[in-house]
Amino acid sequence: MALAPARRLALAAFSRARRNREWVRDALRACADDEAKHLGQGDRALAWRLALGAAGARAVLENRVREVVRKPSGLEPRVWDVLILGAFELGYLETPVPVAVDQWVSAATSVSPRSTGLANAVLRKLAGLRADVRGARARLEARERAAESGELALASGLPLWLVERLREVLGNAGAARFCLSLADPAPMWLVKTSPEASEADIAESDLDAVACAVPGLLAVGKPAAVEASSALDRGFSVEDRSAYEIALLSVPAAGASRLEIGCGRGTKTLAAATRLARSGAGAELVGVDDDGRRLAEARERAKSAGMDVDFIEGDGRELDALLPPGARFDVVFVDAPCSGTGTLRRHPEIAAALEPSALDSRNAGSLPALQLELLEAAAGRVGEGGWLLYATCSVLTEENEDVVEAFLRSPVGRGFEPAAIERLPGYRALEARARAELSADGFSGVRARTSVSPKSADGHFLAVFRGNAT
Ligand SMILES: C[S@@+](CC[C@H](N)C(=O)[O-])C[C@H]1O[C@@H](n2cnc3c(N)ncnc32)[C@H](O)[C@@H]1O
C-alpha cells in the first residue's frame, strides 16, 4: 500500500525538526509544500497529530523501540524516525493495527529499502503498546486509585522524572488530569491582529468560531481546521485563552505606559495595543527581547496592524543599556522565558528536551536564575504607583512560586509587596462578564496558576506586585 500523504508529511516534518533542531510545529509549516497544501482537512490533522504526538511521547516510544530493536545504534536516523512515528500511531491512535503497520513499513521502504524486514518485525512487536496505553488511560479516567508515575508516563508519553515532578506540584489528581490532557490536540482561540480583519468572516467560516466573554477572543470549535483555513492569512492569529487573559491583565490605564520584557514576537504587546485602541485610548508601549528574529517579526506585525510600539533588542537583565536613564513605566510586565511545561500540547517536544538541571536555581544558567534576574531588573523600572507583573507558561513551582519568594526576599524585592490581580487597571477595565470568566479560569488573588486538564486552556502563572511605598 502506498504511503498516505498525511504520513509522508508527518515523516518529512519530524525528520526535518530533528535535523534542523527546530520545533515540530514550525517544521510542519515549513514542509507544507504544494502537495501538502492540497491535503484535505482530515489528512492535514492526521499529519499534525502524528508528528506532534510522537514528539511529545518520545520518552515512552524510544524506550519501547529500543526494547525490540537488537542494535538501535545501527539504525539510520530516518528509519528511527519511521519507527517512532509508527510506534506512536500504533500505541496512541485508533488506526487499525494492520493499516498502521503496513503504512509505516512502506515508509521505511521509501527511506531505506533494506530496512523493510526490520521495520515489519519491529512494528508488529510494538502493536501491544496500544493495549497498555488504553489500560493506563482508562484507569486514570476511572480514577480507580492514585495512578503510579509509570502509568501516568505511559498514558501521556512524558519522561518519568517530569511525571514525578508534576505529581509533587499538582498532586496526584492534578497530574492525572494534566497527563490525560495530552491525549488531545490543544484547543484554539483566534484573535484579530489586523484592523482590516473581519470577525463576521470568521464567524461564517467552517471553523465554528464563536465570540466568548473575554473581549476580542473567538473560541474555535474545529481546531483541526484552522491550519487549512484562510483565517491566519486574513488577519487573525492563534492564541491560547490563558495567555490572552494575561495580556489583557497587563493593559495599562489610558494614557499610561507599559514595558514588556521578553516581548518575543509581540503577541501580548499587540493584544494589549489592540485592546487600548478598541477603547479609543493611547499608551506608550515598549517591548524588550534579546532575540532579534522574534523582534523583527514583532515589528512587522505591529506595522501591519498600524500599532506604534517601540521594540528594543537586548538583554532584559541589562535595562540600563537599553532604556533612557530614569525611564519608568506604569506597568512593567516580565513575560519570562521558561520551560513551557504549561504548553506541552502545543510544543510537545519540550518534554524531551527539558533537563532537570535547567530547573535548579543553584545553577547559574538555569531558568529560575534567569527569571529572577529579569524580575529584579524589571522592578527597577516601575514608576511610582505602578505595577509589576511576572508571568510564565510553566506549571512548575521552581519557575513560579519559588522565583516570586526569592524576589520578595531580595534587596530590590523588599520594596515590593504582592498585589491582587483584581486591582490591576487591565482587570478593572473589563466588563463583569469577562471578569467572571477570568476568575473562573483561576485569575484571582495575588498569584494565579491556571490548571491543565482535557480541553482546558494552557497552564500559565501570573504574580502581581506593587511598590510598598505606594
Ligand atoms: C514567553 S516568551 C515571550 C512571549 C511574548 N511575550 C509574546 O507574547 O509573544 C519569552 C521571551 O523571552 C525572551 N528572552 C529570553 N531571555 C531573555 C533575556 N535575557 N532578555 C530579554 N529577553 C529574553 C525570549 O527570546 C522570548 O521571546
The ligand as an SDF file (V2000), in Angstrom:
LIG
                    3D

 27 29  0  0  0  0  0  0  0  0999 V2000
    7.4320   33.5880   26.9530 C   0  0  0  0  0  0  0  0  0  0  0  0
    8.4300   34.1300   25.6630 S   0  0  0  0  0  0  0  0  0  0  0  0
    7.6570   35.6150   25.2270 C   0  0  0  0  0  0  0  0  0  0  0  0
    6.3550   35.5880   24.5090 C   0  0  0  0  0  0  0  0  0  0  0  0
    5.9130   37.0030   24.1490 C   0  0  0  0  0  0  0  0  0  0  0  0
    5.7640   37.8380   25.2980 N   0  0  0  0  0  0  0  0  0  0  0  0
    4.6500   37.0470   23.3290 C   0  0  0  0  0  0  0  0  0  0  0  0
    3.6010   37.3920   23.8810 O   0  0  0  0  0  0  0  0  0  0  0  0
    4.7120   36.7330   22.1360 O   0  0  0  0  0  0  0  0  0  0  0  0
    9.8670   34.7100   26.4850 C   0  0  0  0  0  0  0  0  0  0  0  0
   10.7600   35.5970   25.6770 C   0  0  0  0  0  0  0  0  0  0  0  0
   11.8750   35.9550   26.4930 O   0  0  0  0  0  0  0  0  0  0  0  0
   12.9680   36.2030   25.6270 C   0  0  0  0  0  0  0  0  0  0  0  0
   14.2070   36.2140   26.4220 N   0  0  0  0  0  0  0  0  0  0  0  0
   14.9300   35.1800   26.8950 C   0  0  0  0  0  0  0  0  0  0  0  0
   15.9850   35.6150   27.5760 N   0  0  0  0  0  0  0  0  0  0  0  0
   15.9450   36.9610   27.5450 C   0  0  0  0  0  0  0  0  0  0  0  0
   16.7860   37.9870   28.0650 C   0  0  0  0  0  0  0  0  0  0  0  0
   17.8720   37.7110   28.7910 N   0  0  0  0  0  0  0  0  0  0  0  0
   16.4500   39.2730   27.8030 N   0  0  0  0  0  0  0  0  0  0  0  0
   15.3560   39.5710   27.0680 C   0  0  0  0  0  0  0  0  0  0  0  0
   14.5250   38.6380   26.5650 N   0  0  0  0  0  0  0  0  0  0  0  0
   14.8160   37.3570   26.8010 C   0  0  0  0  0  0  0  0  0  0  0  0
   12.8630   35.1050   24.5960 C   0  0  0  0  0  0  0  0  0  0  0  0
   13.5260   35.4650   23.4020 O   0  0  0  0  0  0  0  0  0  0  0  0
   11.3370   35.0000   24.4200 C   0  0  0  0  0  0  0  0  0  0  0  0
   10.9000   35.7390   23.3150 O   0  0  0  0  0  0  0  0  0  0  0  0
  1  2  1  0
  2  3  1  0
  2 10  1  0
  3  4  1  0
  4  5  1  0
  5  6  1  0
  5  7  1  0
  7  8  2  0
  7  9  1  0
 10 11  1  0
 11 12  1  0
 11 26  1  0
 12 13  1  0
 13 14  1  0
 13 24  1  0
 14 15  1  0
 14 23  1  0
 15 16  2  0
 16 17  1  0
 17 18  1  0
 17 23  2  0
 18 19  1  0
 18 20  2  0
 20 21  1  0
 21 22  2  0
 22 23  1  0
 24 25  1  0
 24 26  1  0
 26 27  1  0
M  CHG  2   2   1   9  -1
M  END
$$$$
